[in-house]
Amino acid sequence: MDSATWGAKVADASKVFKPSGPGPFPVALILHGCGGKTPFLEDYAKVAVQAGYAAIVVDSFKPRGMSSLDAKLLVCTGTVLQGLKRSGDIFAVMTWLERQPWADHNRLFLAGWSHGAWSIMDGYAIGVNAARATGVSDADPLKLRARVKGALLVYPYSSYPSLTSSRGWGAQGPKVYSVVAGKDQVVGWKNPQKALERLRRDGLSVDTAFYPDATHAFDDNRANDPRAKYRPDLFAQTQNYFAKALRAV
């Protein structure tokens, strides 16, 4: 499927937040974890709006006809829709934004949580093979590198088959901000740190906020994983970190 067609389907399932006025506004794309689009991400979208951005909480499941149960049983187990395939949503929404008068499609910020961060990372790591790997026939890695000014990776899934640790992103990429949780029993902290260190070796600017006592999904007060412990203090801290990153780029 081409990016314009798929981008319209994804955008129709997603939720857009905008500052007042006609724009055009820089745009933050917010990518949910493997459990789907959950309410706490809308708080991050509101942070982006306060920083002068439009924000899109991208729903990767509804346009594929996937339920929340499908997500938990199939996506969270890695059976279907791994990060590389899902990165096609980014390329597609980028094309959709080209036709939105309120959007400055040349000033984008990508923010992903867990599986969403994996999708961002694989979108860069796959490089020239993006169209073949994602199934978005005109996925253009040059647009990804030229238009995205920053990326936030929150407790990113970085183990196999994630590509960043082994391939990197090359020398051209956005400024990277990351949040790593020291007591994350889902994605751990060593593999995310390994992936981020690979990006540093490749010459990218990488900033990391390390929370030694945080679990996976520490910012989601509705997380259904019993290993997750909600931390409203760290949720607030991460919202501030996100705002600083948005303003910095």
Backbone bond lengths (Angstrom), bond angles and torsions (degrees), N, CA, C in turn:
res aa  C-N    CA-C-N  psi(-1)  N-CA   C-N-CA  omega(-1)  CA-C   N-CA-C  phi
1 M - - - 1.463 - - 1.529 109.51 -
2 D 1.328 116.78 143.30 1.461 119.12 179.35 1.523 110.43 -78.89
3 S 1.345 115.48 162.55 1.460 120.35 -172.59 1.525 112.69 -68.13
4 A 1.330 118.41 -32.45 1.461 119.95 -179.93 1.530 110.92 -65.99
5 T 1.325 116.84 -43.48 1.464 120.89 -178.84 1.517 111.10 -67.60
6 W 1.337 116.54 -48.39 1.453 119.25 -178.70 1.529 110.94 -70.20
7 G 1.312 117.41 -36.52 1.454 120.13 179.05 1.515 112.28 -60.88
8 A 1.327 117.29 -39.15 1.465 120.52 178.44 1.525 110.64 -65.66
9 K 1.330 117.87 -37.74 1.463 120.72 179.43 1.527 111.23 -68.15
10 V 1.323 116.36 -42.62 1.460 119.63 179.66 1.528 110.14 -66.70
11 A 1.324 116.85 -43.83 1.464 120.47 -179.21 1.524 111.14 -62.50
12 D 1.325 117.19 -37.12 1.457 120.73 -179.76 1.526 111.76 -64.28
13 A 1.333 117.04 -28.81 1.462 121.66 -179.78 1.525 112.75 -89.34
14 S 1.313 116.48 -10.13 1.458 121.75 -173.22 1.522 110.67 -98.57
15 K 1.330 116.41 175.91 1.457 120.99 -178.22 1.520 109.54 -121.14
16 V 1.335 115.37 129.37 1.460 122.03 -176.36 1.526 109.93 -106.69
17 F 1.308 115.68 134.47 1.464 123.16 174.74 1.525 107.27 -119.61
18 K 1.338 117.43 136.66 1.466 120.51 -177.74 1.524 110.45 -137.31
19 P 1.333 116.73 147.47 1.465 119.78 169.76 1.527 109.57 -67.40
20 S 1.310 117.37 167.71 1.462 120.10 175.00 1.521 109.53 -71.34
21 G 1.314 115.87 152.05 1.455 120.83 -179.61 1.508 111.80 103.90
22 P 1.338 116.95 171.05 1.464 121.03 -173.66 1.521 114.53 -82.38
23 G 1.323 118.54 -16.97 1.457 119.92 -174.88 1.521 111.03 82.59
24 P 1.305 119.16 -159.49 1.471 125.51 5.44 1.531 112.35 -76.79
25 F 1.329 114.30 146.16 1.458 122.02 -178.33 1.527 109.98 -109.84
26 P 1.338 116.76 146.21 1.467 116.91 165.92 1.526 108.26 -61.21
27 V 1.317 116.38 156.53 1.471 119.99 -171.73 1.527 110.59 -125.91
28 A 1.328 115.50 133.49 1.461 122.15 172.87 1.521 108.79 -105.03
29 L 1.322 117.04 125.49 1.463 122.10 173.84 1.517 107.94 -97.29
30 I 1.320 116.67 125.88 1.456 123.01 -176.92 1.522 108.37 -111.80
31 L 1.337 116.29 118.43 1.460 121.99 -174.47 1.527 110.44 -109.65
32 H 1.328 115.91 122.25 1.461 122.53 -176.13 1.523 112.47 -72.35
33 G 1.329 114.85 168.96 1.450 121.63 175.28 1.515 112.48 -80.09
34 C 1.333 116.58 -171.49 1.463 120.30 -173.39 1.518 112.94 -68.79
35 G 1.332 117.58 -16.61 1.458 120.06 179.39 1.512 114.15 -82.03
36 G 1.328 117.26 -9.91 1.453 120.15 177.50 1.515 112.99 108.20
37 K 1.324 114.98 -178.18 1.464 123.20 -175.38 1.526 109.44 -74.89
38 T 1.322 116.45 107.19 1.455 122.23 -176.42 1.528 110.88 -110.59
39 P 1.338 117.39 156.52 1.472 120.99 -169.58 1.521 115.74 -59.05
40 F 1.336 118.47 -31.33 1.464 118.26 -174.61 1.528 112.31 -63.19
41 L 1.334 117.32 -24.05 1.459 119.72 179.23 1.521 112.05 -67.44
42 E 1.332 116.55 -24.36 1.461 118.61 177.37 1.526 111.11 -68.47
43 D 1.326 117.33 -26.83 1.464 119.58 174.45 1.524 110.54 -65.76
44 Y 1.322 115.88 -38.15 1.467 118.87 176.08 1.531 110.96 -67.62
45 A 1.321 116.42 -36.39 1.465 119.80 176.74 1.524 110.70 -60.91
46 K 1.320 116.31 -39.71 1.467 120.33 179.23 1.532 110.83 -67.30
47 V 1.327 117.16 -32.74 1.467 120.43 174.01 1.526 109.99 -61.42
48 A 1.330 115.65 -42.46 1.463 119.65 179.22 1.521 111.10 -63.15
49 V 1.325 117.17 -42.06 1.461 120.91 178.84 1.525 110.65 -61.12
50 Q 1.310 116.76 -41.84 1.466 120.75 178.56 1.526 111.54 -64.33
51 A 1.321 116.96 -25.67 1.466 121.77 178.04 1.529 111.84 -87.71
52 G 1.343 116.89 3.93 1.457 120.49 177.20 1.511 115.44 94.02
53 Y 1.322 116.97 10.08 1.461 121.93 -179.94 1.527 110.85 -101.08
54 A 1.321 115.63 152.03 1.456 119.81 157.30 1.528 106.55 -81.56
55 A 1.310 117.59 153.68 1.466 120.90 -179.35 1.517 109.21 -135.99
56 I 1.308 115.52 141.55 1.468 121.78 176.03 1.515 108.21 -122.50
57 V 1.341 116.66 116.53 1.455 120.67 171.33 1.526 105.84 -84.61
58 V 1.306 115.04 102.33 1.465 122.12 -170.89 1.525 110.18 -78.09
59 D 1.316 116.80 127.12 1.468 122.05 175.48 1.525 108.30 -99.77
60 S 1.318 116.69 109.80 1.461 120.95 -179.04 1.522 113.35 -89.56
61 F 1.327 117.75 -8.15 1.461 120.60 -173.99 1.530 113.34 -99.54
62 K 1.326 117.22 -44.95 1.461 120.14 -176.61 1.525 112.68 -56.62
63 P 1.343 120.09 -45.14 1.467 118.25 179.85 1.523 113.47 -67.60
64 R 1.310 117.17 -14.09 1.464 121.20 176.61 1.526 111.65 -97.26
65 G 1.330 116.97 2.72 1.454 121.17 179.89 1.511 113.50 70.68
66 M 1.327 116.80 28.14 1.457 121.16 -177.46 1.526 110.79 -100.03
67 S 1.316 116.48 136.25 1.459 122.09 178.04 1.527 109.67 -89.91
68 S 1.330 115.35 173.10 1.464 119.37 176.50 1.529 110.67 -64.88
69 L 1.329 116.71 -32.63 1.457 119.64 176.98 1.524 110.47 -68.06
70 D 1.335 116.90 -41.31 1.463 120.47 175.52 1.526 110.02 -56.79
71 A 1.321 115.18 -43.09 1.457 120.02 -178.41 1.525 110.86 -60.07
72 K 1.322 116.15 -48.37 1.469 119.81 -176.04 1.530 111.75 -68.07
73 L 1.332 116.53 -39.14 1.457 119.66 -175.52 1.519 113.12 -82.81
74 L 1.330 117.08 -30.63 1.463 120.28 -171.42 1.523 113.73 -112.39
75 V 1.347 116.49 -47.04 1.466 118.51 -177.41 1.526 110.69 -75.55
76 C 1.323 116.61 -45.90 1.472 119.52 -178.22 1.521 112.92 -66.64
77 T 1.318 117.57 -19.39 1.463 120.92 176.26 1.521 112.36 -94.17
78 G 1.324 117.17 -1.26 1.463 121.01 178.49 1.516 114.39 79.64
79 T 1.339 117.12 10.81 1.460 120.24 -177.20 1.520 111.93 -72.76
80 V 1.337 116.68 -41.41 1.461 121.35 179.57 1.519 109.32 -133.35
81 L 1.330 115.55 161.46 1.460 124.56 173.75 1.526 112.48 50.37
82 Q 1.321 115.07 61.51 1.456 118.81 174.30 1.524 109.80 -71.39
83 G 1.325 115.72 170.55 1.454 120.51 -172.77 1.511 114.54 -56.97
84 L 1.328 117.53 -38.76 1.457 120.38 -178.42 1.521 111.23 -62.18
85 K 1.312 116.89 -47.10 1.463 120.61 178.73 1.528 110.83 -63.17
86 R 1.314 116.76 -42.01 1.458 120.36 -176.99 1.528 112.00 -69.48
87 S 1.313 118.29 -23.03 1.460 119.75 178.72 1.526 112.10 -60.32
88 G 1.324 116.64 -18.10 1.459 119.85 174.64 1.514 112.59 -58.92
89 D 1.331 117.61 -27.57 1.467 120.87 178.09 1.523 110.82 -62.98
90 I 1.322 116.84 -34.79 1.461 120.69 179.74 1.524 110.25 -65.81
91 F 1.326 116.37 -49.36 1.457 120.12 178.83 1.524 110.89 -59.06
92 A 1.333 116.30 -39.96 1.457 120.86 -177.02 1.530 111.76 -68.74
93 V 1.320 117.30 -45.49 1.465 120.01 -179.91 1.528 110.42 -66.80
94 M 1.322 117.83 -32.69 1.457 119.99 174.94 1.524 110.98 -58.12
95 T 1.326 116.70 -41.85 1.467 120.23 177.97 1.519 110.94 -67.72
96 W 1.318 117.42 -41.45 1.467 120.68 178.15 1.520 111.13 -58.89
97 L 1.312 116.87 -38.71 1.462 121.10 -178.72 1.526 112.74 -64.05
98 E 1.320 117.62 -24.94 1.463 120.71 -179.12 1.529 111.80 -61.30
99 R 1.307 117.10 -22.97 1.474 121.15 -177.44 1.527 113.08 -105.14
100 Q 1.331 116.44 9.39 1.462 119.64 -179.74 1.526 109.19 -101.25
101 P 1.325 119.06 114.49 1.472 120.61 -174.84 1.522 113.74 -64.06
102 W 1.324 117.68 -21.14 1.466 120.95 -179.26 1.522 112.40 -84.27
103 A 1.337 117.74 -5.79 1.466 121.80 -172.88 1.521 111.95 -108.60
104 D 1.306 116.04 132.18 1.461 121.45 167.69 1.524 106.30 -90.26
105 H 1.319 116.06 93.11 1.468 120.04 -171.45 1.523 112.89 -73.31
106 N 1.315 117.03 -3.58 1.462 120.50 176.39 1.521 112.68 -96.22
107 R 1.324 116.78 1.90 1.473 120.56 177.72 1.524 108.34 -131.97
108 L 1.316 115.30 91.59 1.460 121.61 -175.31 1.519 111.02 -119.24
109 F 1.333 114.57 152.95 1.462 122.46 174.75 1.528 106.40 -132.28
110 L 1.328 116.72 132.21 1.460 121.53 178.84 1.518 109.80 -107.19
111 A 1.324 116.75 131.12 1.463 121.73 177.35 1.517 108.82 -130.60
112 G 1.330 116.72 127.13 1.461 119.81 -178.02 1.508 112.36 -136.05
113 W 1.314 115.23 145.74 1.465 123.41 179.54 1.524 108.61 -113.31
114 S 1.325 117.18 120.75 1.461 123.54 175.39 1.534 111.52 55.92
115 H 1.319 118.24 -106.70 1.464 121.69 179.06 1.533 111.10 -61.24
116 G 1.329 116.51 -34.97 1.461 119.71 177.35 1.516 111.93 -65.26
117 A 1.341 116.82 -38.27 1.463 120.68 175.80 1.525 110.43 -65.83
118 W 1.328 116.71 -41.00 1.462 121.11 175.48 1.526 110.44 -55.86
119 S 1.317 116.96 -42.99 1.464 121.20 -179.55 1.522 111.17 -62.18
120 I 1.326 116.50 -43.98 1.464 119.91 177.16 1.525 110.09 -60.63
121 M 1.304 116.30 -47.59 1.462 121.41 -175.56 1.526 111.82 -63.00
122 D 1.326 116.95 -43.49 1.464 119.35 179.48 1.522 111.44 -70.18
123 G 1.343 117.57 -29.51 1.455 119.92 176.36 1.510 112.09 -59.27
124 Y 1.330 115.82 -37.60 1.464 120.03 175.91 1.518 111.73 -77.98
125 A 1.318 117.15 -43.13 1.460 120.42 -173.35 1.525 112.80 -66.41
126 I 1.326 118.58 -29.37 1.464 120.76 -175.95 1.518 112.37 -73.69
127 G 1.322 117.71 -23.73 1.461 121.42 173.76 1.510 114.00 59.16
128 V 1.341 116.28 -130.09 1.466 121.84 -172.09 1.523 112.59 -67.60
129 N 1.305 118.39 -13.06 1.469 121.40 -179.73 1.530 112.81 -92.35
130 A 1.333 117.32 17.32 1.462 121.36 -174.99 1.525 112.47 -58.99
131 A 1.326 118.00 -45.39 1.464 120.20 -176.17 1.527 111.09 -62.22
132 R 1.303 116.61 -46.90 1.468 120.00 -179.40 1.524 111.34 -64.95
133 A 1.317 117.06 -42.28 1.457 120.61 -173.50 1.525 113.12 -74.37
134 T 1.323 117.21 -33.04 1.466 120.56 -175.67 1.517 113.27 -92.88
135 G 1.326 117.55 -22.29 1.458 120.55 -174.09 1.508 113.33 83.04
136 V 1.325 117.78 0.38 1.472 122.16 172.93 1.520 106.26 -90.55
137 S 1.311 116.43 108.76 1.459 121.52 -162.99 1.517 115.13 -61.87
138 D 1.332 117.29 -26.03 1.460 119.88 -178.87 1.530 111.67 -119.00
139 A 1.317 117.52 26.91 1.462 121.13 176.69 1.524 109.29 -56.69
140 D 1.322 116.41 125.22 1.458 121.47 -171.35 1.530 110.30 -116.93
141 P 1.331 117.69 105.11 1.468 119.59 -179.39 1.524 113.20 -65.20
142 L 1.324 118.04 -23.03 1.463 120.32 178.21 1.526 110.75 -67.26
143 K 1.330 117.19 -38.03 1.465 120.58 176.56 1.523 110.58 -64.37
144 L 1.320 116.29 -39.71 1.465 120.39 -179.54 1.526 109.92 -60.16
145 R 1.309 116.47 -42.91 1.460 120.35 -177.16 1.526 112.25 -75.92
146 A 1.318 116.87 -31.95 1.461 119.60 -176.48 1.525 112.63 -81.67
147 R 1.317 118.23 -33.55 1.458 121.19 -169.86 1.523 114.25 -96.53
148 V 1.313 117.48 -28.60 1.463 120.29 -176.93 1.523 109.50 -86.56
149 K 1.320 115.84 122.32 1.461 121.25 -175.68 1.525 113.03 -97.39
150 G 1.322 116.63 -20.82 1.458 119.60 -179.82 1.512 111.18 -158.62
151 A 1.334 116.17 159.63 1.469 121.46 179.06 1.518 109.34 -142.42
152 L 1.329 115.48 136.55 1.461 122.25 174.24 1.514 108.30 -112.14
153 L 1.325 116.83 124.51 1.455 122.91 -179.05 1.519 108.14 -117.09
154 V 1.329 116.54 109.13 1.464 121.28 -175.81 1.531 109.13 -104.44
155 Y 1.320 116.72 124.17 1.466 124.61 -171.54 1.542 111.24 31.69
156 P 1.353 115.10 64.07 1.467 119.75 -173.15 1.527 113.03 -72.08
157 Y 1.333 115.83 136.51 1.464 119.75 171.85 1.522 107.77 -71.55
158 S 1.330 116.84 121.94 1.461 120.73 -173.37 1.521 113.48 -133.65
159 S 1.334 117.12 10.58 1.460 120.57 177.71 1.535 109.49 -86.00
160 Y 1.336 116.40 177.15 1.463 120.69 176.76 1.530 110.15 -56.58
161 P 1.340 118.21 135.63 1.461 128.84 7.87 1.527 115.39 -97.56
162 S 1.330 118.12 23.33 1.455 120.36 174.85 1.531 109.88 -56.01
163 L 1.336 116.66 142.39 1.456 121.44 -169.10 1.530 115.47 -98.58
164 T 1.325 118.39 -15.17 1.463 119.34 -168.38 1.524 113.27 -63.79
165 S 1.322 118.67 -43.66 1.459 119.87 -177.00 1.521 112.29 -61.12
166 S 1.329 117.03 -35.21 1.465 120.23 -177.15 1.527 112.97 -89.34
167 R 1.315 118.01 -31.14 1.463 120.68 -174.32 1.515 114.35 -109.43
168 G 1.337 116.94 -27.20 1.453 119.44 -171.41 1.514 111.50 67.47
169 W 1.323 115.74 -170.19 1.467 121.14 179.18 1.507 112.20 -115.00
170 G 1.325 117.49 0.36 1.454 119.65 -171.33 1.516 110.18 84.06
171 A 1.305 115.29 179.96 1.463 120.68 -173.99 1.521 113.14 -78.29
172 Q 1.330 117.16 -18.55 1.461 120.63 -178.37 1.524 109.44 -104.07
173 G 1.295 115.35 123.79 1.457 119.72 179.40 1.508 109.47 -172.41
174 P 1.315 116.87 172.39 1.467 120.54 -178.93 1.518 111.64 -77.74
175 K 1.314 116.16 169.25 1.463 120.18 169.82 1.524 106.90 -69.54
176 V 1.319 116.73 132.95 1.457 122.33 -173.63 1.527 110.08 -108.68
177 Y 1.312 114.90 130.68 1.458 122.84 172.28 1.523 106.85 -117.43
178 S 1.307 117.36 142.56 1.463 119.31 -174.66 1.516 110.97 -144.92
179 V 1.327 114.37 152.08 1.458 122.21 175.73 1.523 107.51 -126.33
180 V 1.324 116.06 121.96 1.463 121.98 -177.97 1.524 108.52 -121.74
181 A 1.331 115.63 133.93 1.465 121.75 -175.92 1.524 110.37 -104.32
182 G 1.343 115.99 126.31 1.461 120.93 -174.52 1.513 115.05 -71.43
183 K 1.340 118.13 -21.05 1.463 121.25 178.57 1.527 111.34 -116.06
184 D 1.316 115.24 34.00 1.464 121.84 -179.80 1.526 109.03 -78.47
185 Q 1.323 116.38 111.56 1.460 120.91 -179.76 1.529 112.89 -94.72
186 V 1.317 116.60 6.10 1.466 121.01 178.82 1.527 110.33 -101.38
187 V 1.328 117.13 -55.98 1.466 120.07 -180.00 1.523 111.82 -109.39
188 G 1.341 117.21 -8.18 1.446 120.32 -178.87 1.519 111.75 72.12
189 W 1.325 116.08 -175.17 1.465 119.95 174.97 1.522 112.22 -119.85
190 K 1.317 118.41 -20.82 1.464 120.23 -177.44 1.518 112.31 -69.95
191 N 1.325 117.06 -43.72 1.469 118.98 -179.54 1.525 112.25 -68.28
192 P 1.337 119.41 -42.90 1.461 117.66 173.08 1.531 112.88 -58.07
193 Q 1.320 117.41 -43.04 1.460 119.94 178.94 1.527 111.00 -63.26
194 K 1.320 117.19 -37.32 1.464 121.27 178.32 1.527 110.89 -63.25
195 A 1.332 116.12 -43.37 1.464 119.94 178.97 1.519 111.44 -65.28
196 L 1.327 116.29 -42.41 1.461 120.22 179.90 1.522 111.44 -66.33
197 E 1.324 116.35 -36.97 1.461 119.72 177.44 1.530 110.65 -65.25
198 R 1.325 117.21 -35.08 1.468 119.83 176.25 1.532 110.05 -61.32
199 L 1.318 117.26 -41.54 1.463 120.18 178.74 1.525 111.27 -64.74
200 R 1.323 116.98 -38.56 1.464 119.86 177.06 1.524 110.57 -63.25
201 R 1.322 117.33 -42.25 1.468 120.41 179.76 1.519 111.36 -63.58
202 D 1.317 115.75 -30.35 1.466 119.96 178.81 1.525 112.35 -79.15
203 G 1.325 117.04 -4.60 1.458 120.54 175.26 1.510 115.77 100.34
204 L 1.338 118.12 6.88 1.446 119.78 178.91 1.528 110.74 -82.37
205 S 1.321 115.60 154.66 1.451 121.25 175.85 1.522 108.69 -83.89
206 V 1.323 117.04 118.99 1.464 121.75 -176.06 1.525 109.32 -128.94
207 D 1.322 115.46 123.10 1.461 121.64 175.68 1.530 107.87 -113.61
208 T 1.321 116.85 134.90 1.469 120.30 -177.75 1.519 111.21 -125.94
209 A 1.326 115.45 130.89 1.459 122.15 168.80 1.526 106.71 -101.28
210 F 1.307 116.81 114.79 1.466 121.39 -178.45 1.526 108.94 -105.56
211 Y 1.336 115.84 121.15 1.461 121.67 179.19 1.528 108.07 -106.77
212 P 1.321 118.67 100.02 1.468 120.47 -171.99 1.519 114.96 -62.44
213 D 1.338 118.36 -28.32 1.467 120.63 -175.74 1.527 113.54 -103.43
214 A 1.328 117.27 7.26 1.466 120.40 -175.81 1.517 111.63 -88.27
215 T 1.330 115.31 146.41 1.457 122.02 173.30 1.530 109.26 -97.67
216 H 1.309 115.49 176.21 1.459 120.56 169.53 1.528 108.65 -60.88
217 A 1.327 116.51 145.08 1.463 122.48 176.86 1.524 112.27 57.46
218 F 1.319 117.30 34.82 1.463 121.09 179.86 1.523 112.72 -63.64
219 D 1.353 116.66 -19.93 1.465 120.92 -176.98 1.524 113.21 -98.37
220 D 1.310 117.81 3.98 1.468 122.46 -178.01 1.526 109.85 -108.33
221 N 1.323 116.53 107.54 1.463 119.69 -177.85 1.523 112.75 -76.10
222 R 1.346 116.39 -1.47 1.466 119.67 176.45 1.526 111.56 -119.07
223 A 1.300 117.32 18.69 1.470 120.09 -179.55 1.523 110.17 -59.70
224 N 1.340 115.82 132.74 1.466 119.30 -176.69 1.530 112.88 -94.64
225 D 1.323 117.13 0.10 1.458 120.49 177.27 1.531 108.54 -83.09
226 P 1.337 118.42 122.25 1.466 120.30 -177.42 1.524 113.31 -63.45
227 R 1.328 117.02 -15.19 1.470 120.11 179.19 1.522 111.87 -81.43
228 A 1.327 117.59 -12.25 1.465 121.77 -177.15 1.524 110.02 -84.98
229 K 1.322 115.72 133.22 1.456 121.79 176.12 1.523 108.48 -118.84
230 Y 1.312 116.18 116.59 1.465 120.70 -178.19 1.520 110.63 -67.79
231 R 1.333 114.52 132.53 1.451 121.47 179.61 1.527 109.35 -127.44
232 P 1.326 117.97 91.65 1.461 119.45 -178.53 1.522 113.41 -59.74
233 D 1.327 117.02 -29.94 1.467 119.15 178.08 1.523 111.49 -66.30
234 L 1.318 116.02 -41.98 1.465 119.51 178.76 1.524 111.66 -75.36
235 F 1.311 116.67 -28.78 1.464 120.22 173.55 1.529 108.95 -60.32
236 A 1.326 116.96 -48.46 1.464 121.16 178.89 1.530 110.68 -62.74
237 Q 1.321 115.85 -40.57 1.462 120.13 179.82 1.525 111.21 -63.19
238 T 1.328 116.57 -39.40 1.460 120.36 -179.59 1.522 111.39 -71.61
239 Q 1.324 117.42 -35.05 1.464 119.63 174.35 1.530 110.28 -61.53
240 N 1.316 117.82 -41.04 1.464 120.96 177.25 1.525 111.29 -65.46
241 Y 1.308 115.81 -39.44 1.469 121.18 177.86 1.524 110.49 -62.52
242 F 1.327 116.11 -43.41 1.466 121.90 177.52 1.533 110.21 -60.83
243 A 1.323 116.77 -45.70 1.468 120.29 179.97 1.516 110.99 -60.97
244 K 1.327 117.96 -43.10 1.462 121.26 179.25 1.526 110.78 -63.73
245 A 1.331 116.71 -39.36 1.461 119.78 178.44 1.522 111.38 -64.94
246 L 1.318 116.81 -43.77 1.459 120.39 179.49 1.526 111.30 -60.17
247 R 1.299 116.38 -42.66 1.467 120.11 -177.68 1.535 111.02 -72.43
248 A 1.320 115.85 -31.75 1.469 119.90 -176.90 1.519 112.90 -69.06
249 V 1.315 116.87 -28.19 1.469 119.10 -176.67 1.530 111.43 -100.26
